[in-house]
Amino acid sequence: MFRLLFIIYFANSAFADPSAITSSDLQSEIILLFQNPDGGWPKNIKWNHFKTIKEASDNIEKFKSKSTIDNSATYNEIRILSKSYNQTKNSTYRDAALQGLKYILREQRTSGGWRGSDVDAITFNDNAMIGVMELLKDITNKKSDFNWIKDTIRKKCRIALNKGLRVVLDCQIVVNGKKTAWCQQHHHLTLKPIKARTYELPSISGAESVGIIRYLMNIEQPSNEIIESIESATLWFRQSVINDLRIERFAITPVQQNNKIIDHDIRTITDLNAKPIWARFYEIESNRPFFCNRDGIKVYSLNEVKLERRTGYSWYSYSAAKLLYQDYPKWKKSIAKTKKTNTSNH
């Protein structure tokens, strides 16, 4: 339906003349082509990959897949189309963005979470949950790109955002009575950590948890519960840092595995000058870093992971360093300032 409307629109619009299309207009027009009937978009499409609308149209079937929020899909397209609408006042962009937003609101589970494409669970993997919540937050706060959204829809976004925040706080993993961080995915009913793909086992995540904490830090006037959540999670990161370990990438004789040619490998090197680093997965009870092959068997050394998985997944992350050593101190100062202001006002 959306593609049919687009074809009718395009045939009668100024964009029928290729010379009238700017680069941003071209991107938005191509995004319209790939929108699914349910209002969402497939993942892993690079919109600047296509040079013309005809090229994009010829490749629709090749990239066609179900709608998702994985890998920034759907919420990213809504942002692009909303910005284009504000710049051009082309109602087609607005209407497509609205359909995308309705898809996101419809896809929120009763838990308050959103699922990724791999498993029907509350999905923090690849920033899925937080990406959606950032969008809803901008809409709720009436950021300029979303000033066209009606109050009735904005209210629904606010309700969805509050439900999302509630489940984020409730999913924080507690070990021996202490809050730690989050798993990549949690069960909708029990909120317990669960596995997704065979090599993504229940764990405390040293990668996805960074985005969650940063989102919580950006909440104005945070409640005591939110402050406690942030403090507990940052403490867990401080206790879980890996020092003196460097990840080295090196060239190898190319190896073909399935449809993939691998021309490099990675290994861990002891280095007293290495930057602080965190594992992707930590055992929930022991807090021991672990890894996993496609067979679902847990191992405790990167060397025990087969080449295809060793080089095809981010097993370590440096992202918590900026969070701990830059973002956290700024947040602490802002909280102290807010408390001082509130005290003086009373």
N, C-alpha and C positions, 0 to 999 in steps of 0.2 A: 504494500500500500504506500509506504513512504517513498519507495523508489519510483512508483508510478507518478505520484504527486511531484516528485523532483523532476522527472522527465518533462512533464507538462510545463512546470515552472521554468525549467532551463530553456526550453524551446522558445518561450515567449519573453525571456529576460535579456538584459544587456549582456549577460555572460555568454549568450550564443555567439557573440563576437569575441574570439580569443584575445584580441588585443585589449579588451576592456577589463581583463581579469588581473588583479594584483596578486602577489604571492600569498597574502593572507586570505584573500577571497578564494583563491584556488584551493587552498587547504580546507577551507570550510565547505566548499562545494563538493570536494572529494569525501569529506567526512559524512555529508548527507547521503552520498551513494551507498556507504557501507552500514548505515544504521539498520538494525534488524527490526522486524515488525513489532517486537515487544518494547521497542524504544531504546534498547541498549546497543552496545557495540562489541565486536570481537576483540580479543587481545592481540598484541604483537603485530600491529600494523603501523608502519612508519609512514606518516602522512606525507612527508617530504620525499618519499621514495618515488612517487609518481610525478611526472613532469607535466602531464596533461590530463584533462578529465577523461578523454577517450582511453588513455592508457589505464587509468584507474578502473573505468567501466569494464574494460576487457579482462581485468583481473579479479573481478568480484567473486567469481566462483572459486578461484584459487585460494582466496583468503577468507572465504565464508566460514563462520563457525558461530557457536552460541554466544549470547551476550554474557558479559562477566564484568567484575570490577578488578580482576587480576591484572597485574602489570600496568596499573594506572588506567585501565580501560573504562570507558563510560564516563566516569567523573571528570576525566581529563578532556574528553570531547565536549562535555557540557560547558566546561570553562571556556574552551576555544570558541564555541558557537555563541555563547553569551557575550563574549568580548566582541566578536564580529558583528553581532546584532547591534550593540551599542555604537559601533563605529559606522555601520551602514544603514541601520534601521530596516534591514531586510527581514521581514516577518518570518520568512522560511527558516532562518537561523534560530529565531526565538522559539518557534513552534517545535522544532526538532530538539532543542535544548530542554524544553518543557517535557516532551515525551521521555527524554532520557532521565530527567529528574523523577518523573512519575514511576519509571522503571525502578529506580533506586529505592524510592519510598515503598514500593510494592514488594521489593525483595527483602526488606528487613524482616527477620524472623521474630517470633514472639519473645525470644531471649533478649532481643535488642541488638543482636549482632547481624552481620552480613557474611555470606559465604563466599569463598573463592570458587574456582572452577574444578579443583581437584577433589574436594570433599565438602559435604554439607555440614560445615562447622563454623563457629565464630573464627574468622580468618584474619590474623594479624600479619601473616606471611606477605612479604613484598609490599607492605604498607597498605594493604587492602582496606581494612577497617578504618585506619586513621585517615587515609586519603578521602574516603567518603565523608567522614566526620569533619574534616577540614572544609570540604565543600559546603556541607550543611551549616557549619559555623559561619562561613562568609555570607551565605544567603540570609541566615538569621540576623546577622549583624548589619545587613543591608549594604554590603560592600558595593562599590559603584557598578561593577559588571553585572550585578544582579538586582539593580533597582527596578527592573521591569516586572519582577515576580510579584504576583498579587498576594495580599495579606493572608488569604485563606490557605494558599500553598505554603507561604512562609511559616504559618502557624504549624502546619503539618511537619515542616522541616525542623522546627524547634522541638516538637514532641519527639520526633525520631532521634534527634541529637541527644536529648536528655536520656532517652532509653539506651542509646549507645554508650554514653558516659557511665551510666549505672552498671552496665555489664562489663565495661572495661575495669572498673574498680572491683567488681565482684570476681573477676577472673584472676586477679593477682594471686600468684601461687604462694601458699603459706607452708613453710617447712619448720617443724618443731616450734610452732607458735609464732614464727616470725615471717612477715611478708617479704617476698623476694622480688621476682619479676614475672614475666609472662611466657607462655608457650607460643609457638607459631599459630596453633589452632586449639580451640577449646570446644567441648561438647555443648550443644545448645541447651540441654536440660540440666546436666550435672555441673556444667561449667568447668569440668576437669580437663586437663591437658590430654589430647588424643593425637594419634598419628595421622598424617595425610598421605603423601606418597611413601613408598616402601622404605625409603632412606630418611624419611622425616618422622622420627619417633617422638613420643611424648618427652618433653625436656623443658628446661628453662632456657630461653633464647637470649644469647648474647648479642643478637643483631636486631631483631624486630622490636625488642623491648626498648631500644633507644628511641625509636619514633613515638612510642606510646608515652614515655616519660616527657619527651619534648612537647608533645601535645598538651599534657597535663600542666606543664610549666607555663604554657601560654594562656592558661585560663585566668581571666581577671577575677579578682576577689575570690580566690580558691577557698573552699571549705577546709576545716581541720582534717577531714577525711582525705581530701585530695593532697594536702600538704604531707600528711603521714604516708600516703602512698608513694609520693615522690621521694621523700627522705629514705624510706625503706628500700626502694628500688635502687637508688643511687648508692646506698650502703652496700647492697648486694654486688653492684658492679665494682666497687672498690675492693671488695673481698674476693672477687672472681677474676681480677686482672691477671694476665700472664706476662711476666717480665722475661727478658733475656731470650726471647724467641723471635726469629726473623723468618719470614716466608720467602723462599727464593724460587724464582721461575727460571727454567733453563731449557734450551732447545734440545730436541731429540730427533732421531730419524723418524720421519712421518709414519704414523701407524693408522691404518683404516679400521674403524670399528663401526659396523653397520653403515650408515650413510655419512659418517663423520670422520674427517681426517684430523688426527691429533699430531701436532708438530712441536709440542712442548710438554714439560712435566713440572711439578712443583715439589718442594721438599722443605722441611723445617731445619733451621740452622740455629745453634746456640750462639747468641751474640749479646754480650753484656751491654752494648750500646743500643740495642733494639728498642723501638717504640713500644709502648704498652699495647697489648692486643688481647682480644677476647675470642673464645671459641664460639661457634654458631650454636652448639648444643652442649648443655650441662645436664648431668643426671640430677633428677629432682631431689633424691634423698642424700646423695653423697657430694653433689656439686662438682663431680669429676667430669672434665671435658670428654666427649666421645664423638665418634664418627660412625658412618654406616654405609654399607654397600647396597646395591639395588635388591639384594636378596633379603634385606631387612635385618641382617645380623649386625649387631653392635660391635664395634672395635674401638680400641683406645689409642691408636696411633694412626696418623695420616698415611704412613707408609703401608698400612694394612688395607687401605682403600684402593680399589682397582683403578687403573689409569683413567678410564672414561669418567668415573665419578670424582676422582681426585682432582682432575683438571676442569670438570664441568659443573662445579658447585662452589659456592663461597663458604668454606669451612671456618674461616677466621674473619674477624672484622676489627677495624680500627675506629669505628664510628663513635664508640662510647667515650673516647678520649676528649673530643671537643665538648661532649655533653658534660663530662665531669669537671674538666679543668677550665672551661669558658662559660658554658651556659648555666651550670649550677651556681657558681658564685654570683653571677648577675641576678639570677632568680632569687637567691637568698637575700641580696641587698634590696630587691624590689619588695619582697615579703616583709622585711624589717621596716621598710619605709611605709608600706601600707598599714602595718600594725601601729606604727607610731602616729600616723595620721588619724587612724580610727580612734586611738586612745585620746589624742588631743581634742578631737571633736566631741568626745563625751565629757 
